[in-house]
């Protein structure tokens, strides 16, 4: 029966019809499944890696990242701030990239305080654009971003229309971990995790990481990107950072509970 229908209706028309019936996530799954089965290899075109890139303005990216943090939080905000202007400049594959699905990067992965979402988002962007694989430029850019995050007093960025008008203190994390970075800032600022100041600090830091990632990608696009920075495993003979005693042992910091709704 389907063979008879297929003679009258093209595969593209079937997919179009399915698209009209698609509602919510179930509809998307239906269209996806139908598309996979019905599209030929010639019709189902995918953008090969690495993805195309056009140079972006770091200042514009920073401003977008700051505002996006209040919707998507750190990791997804970095991705959105870079992919949104690329969507305007290039179109696909950026136009259909599901940025919202990366909100889980917040708080060092759903609040577990591991790798800061800004670095994770930056690494995803860099590896899609500059090449995936060990020692490839995408990984080297990611490594540079992480080291810069650890060594720099952040946040530097001051938004045009800040949510918080008070001065936001800077701090050096010395670590790529969310809980270490945020914890050191909380101590310097004397602010709790749930305070507006801490949130704005993370939004501004997100803007810094997004802008720095774009600066490195722009250099890469111009053929000027170079990195002599070793990967941690090459320096320490194990995949780890070696600043554990900053927190563990006798130096475990007390947690500032100011603004905590549970207290």
C-alpha positions in Angstrom: 0.0 0.0 0.0 2.8 2.3 0.8 4.4 1.6 -2.6 1.3 2.8 -4.3 1.2 6.0 -2.2 4.9 6.6 -2.8 4.2 6.8 -6.6 1.8 9.7 -5.9 3.6 11.4 -3.1 7.3 12.3 -3.2 9.4 11.6 -0.1 9.9 15.3 0.4 6.1 15.8 0.5 5.7 13.0 3.0 8.3 14.7 5.3 6.6 18.1 4.8 3.3 16.6 5.8 4.8 15.0 8.8 6.3 18.3 9.8 2.8 19.9 9.8 1.6 17.3 12.2 4.6 17.6 14.5 3.7 19.0 17.9 6.2 19.4 20.7 9.0 16.9 21.4 7.0 14.0 20.2 6.5 15.6 16.9 10.1 16.5 16.5 11.0 12.9 17.2 8.5 11.7 14.6 9.8 14.0 12.0 13.4 13.0 12.8 12.5 9.4 12.5 10.6 9.7 9.3 13.4 11.9 7.8 16.0 9.4 8.7 14.1 6.6 6.9 12.9 8.5 3.9 15.8 10.8 2.9 18.4 9.5 0.6 22.1 10.1 1.3 22.0 12.8 -1.3 19.1 14.6 0.3 20.2 14.2 3.9 23.1 16.5 3.9 25.1 17.1 7.1 27.7 19.8 7.7 31.0 18.0 8.0 33.5 18.9 10.8 35.1 21.3 11.3 32.2 23.8 11.0 32.6 27.1 9.0 33.6 30.2 10.9 33.6 33.9 10.3 35.4 36.3 12.6 33.2 37.9 15.4 33.4 41.0 17.5 34.5 39.9 21.0 32.7 42.9 22.6 29.4 42.1 21.0 29.8 38.4 22.0 30.6 39.5 25.5 27.4 41.6 25.8 25.3 38.8 24.4 26.9 36.2 26.8 26.1 38.5 29.8 22.4 38.8 29.0 22.2 35.1 27.9 23.5 34.0 31.3 20.3 35.1 32.9 18.4 32.8 30.6 20.7 29.9 29.9 23.4 30.1 32.6 27.2 29.8 32.0 27.9 27.0 29.5 24.9 27.4 27.2 25.3 31.2 27.3 28.9 30.9 26.0 27.6 28.7 23.2 24.6 30.9 22.4 26.7 34.1 22.4 29.0 32.7 19.7 26.6 30.6 17.7 23.9 33.3 17.5 26.0 35.8 15.5 27.4 32.9 13.4 23.8 31.9 12.6 23.3 35.4 11.2 26.6 35.3 9.2 26.6 31.7 8.0 23.2 30.0 8.7 23.5 26.2 9.1 24.7 24.3 11.0 24.4 27.1 13.6 20.7 27.9 12.9 19.4 24.5 14.1 21.9 23.9 16.9 20.0 23.1 20.1 21.7 25.5 22.5 19.0 25.1 25.1 19.9 21.5 25.6 23.2 22.5 27.2 21.7 24.3 30.2 22.9 21.3 32.2 26.4 22.8 32.2 25.4 25.3 34.9 27.0 25.1 38.3 29.8 22.8 37.2 27.3 20.3 35.6 23.9 20.5 37.2 25.3 22.1 40.3 28.0 19.5 41.1 30.7 22.1 41.1 33.0 20.3 38.7 34.3 22.0 35.5 33.0 25.5 35.2 30.3 25.6 32.5 32.0 28.5 30.7 35.1 26.4 29.9 32.9 23.4 28.9 30.9 25.6 26.5 34.0 27.2 25.1 35.5 23.8 24.5 32.5 22.6 22.7 32.5 25.6 20.4 36.3 25.4 19.8 36.3 21.7 18.9 33.4 22.0 16.5 35.0 24.9 14.7 38.8 24.4 14.9 39.0 20.6 14.8 38.4 17.7 17.1 40.9 15.3 18.4 44.0 15.2 20.7 46.4 18.0 20.0 44.1 19.5 17.3 43.6 23.3 17.3 40.2 22.9 18.9 41.7 21.2 21.9 44.6 23.6 22.1 42.2 26.6 22.1 40.2 24.9 24.8 43.4 24.4 26.8 44.3 28.1 26.4 40.9 29.1 27.6 41.1 26.9 30.7 44.5 28.2 31.6 43.4 31.8 31.1 40.4 31.2 33.3 42.6 29.8 36.1 45.3 32.6 35.9 43.2 35.7 35.4 41.5 38.0 38.0 37.9 37.8 36.8 35.5 39.2 36.0 37.0 42.0 34.0 33.9 42.7 31.8 31.6 45.5 32.8 28.2 45.3 31.0 26.6 48.3 29.3 23.4 47.7 31.3 24.4 45.8 34.4 21.9 44.0 36.5 23.9 45.0 39.6 25.3 48.5 39.7 27.6 47.9 42.7 31.2 47.1 42.0 31.8 43.3 41.5 35.1 42.2 43.0 37.6 40.2 41.0 39.3 37.0 42.1 41.7 34.5 40.6 40.5 30.9 40.7 43.7 29.0 40.2 41.5 26.1 39.2 39.1 25.2 36.4 36.6 23.9 39.0 33.3 25.8 39.5 33.2 25.3 43.3 36.7 26.5 43.8 36.3 29.5 41.5 33.0 30.6 43.0 34.1 29.8 46.6 37.2 32.0 46.3 35.1 34.8 44.9 32.5 34.5 47.7 35.3 34.8 50.3 36.8 37.9 48.7 33.4 39.5 48.1 31.8 38.3 51.4 28.7 37.3 49.5 26.7 34.1 49.6 26.0 31.8 46.7 22.4 32.9 46.3 23.0 36.6 46.3 22.4 38.8 43.2 26.1 39.8 43.3 27.3 36.3 42.9 24.9 35.7 40.0 26.1 38.8 38.3 29.7 37.9 38.9 29.1 34.6 37.0 27.3 36.4 34.2 30.2 38.8 33.8 32.8 36.0 33.9 30.7 34.2 31.2 31.1 37.2 29.1 34.9 37.2 29.6 35.2 33.6 28.6 33.0 33.9 25.5 35.0 37.0 24.4 38.4 35.3 25.0 37.3 32.2 23.1 36.3 34.4 20.1 39.6 36.3 20.2 41.5 32.9 20.0 39.1 31.7 17.2 39.7 35.0 15.3 43.5 34.5 15.5 43.0 30.9 14.4 40.9 32.1 11.4 43.7 34.5 10.5 46.3 31.8 10.8 47.9 33.5 13.8 46.9 31.1 16.6 49.9 29.5 18.3 50.0 27.6 21.6 53.0 26.2 23.4 50.9 25.4 26.4 51.2 21.7 27.4 48.2 19.6 28.3 48.1 18.7 32.0 48.8 15.0 31.4 52.0 16.0 29.6 53.2 18.0 32.6 52.1 15.8 35.4 52.0 12.3 33.8 48.4 12.0 34.9 45.1 13.7 33.8 44.7 16.0 36.8 45.3 19.4 38.2 47.8 19.6 41.0 46.3 22.3 43.3 44.3 20.0 45.5 45.7 21.3 48.8 44.3 24.8 48.1 41.1 23.4 49.5 41.6 19.9 50.9 43.4 18.9 54.1 43.7 21.7 56.7 42.7 24.5 54.2 39.0 23.6 53.6 37.2 26.9 53.4 34.1 27.7 55.4 31.0 28.2 53.1 29.4 31.7 53.2 25.6 31.0 53.7 24.5 34.6 53.2 21.4 34.7 51.1 20.8 31.0 51.2 17.0 30.4 51.0 17.4 27.2 53.0 18.9 29.0 56.0 
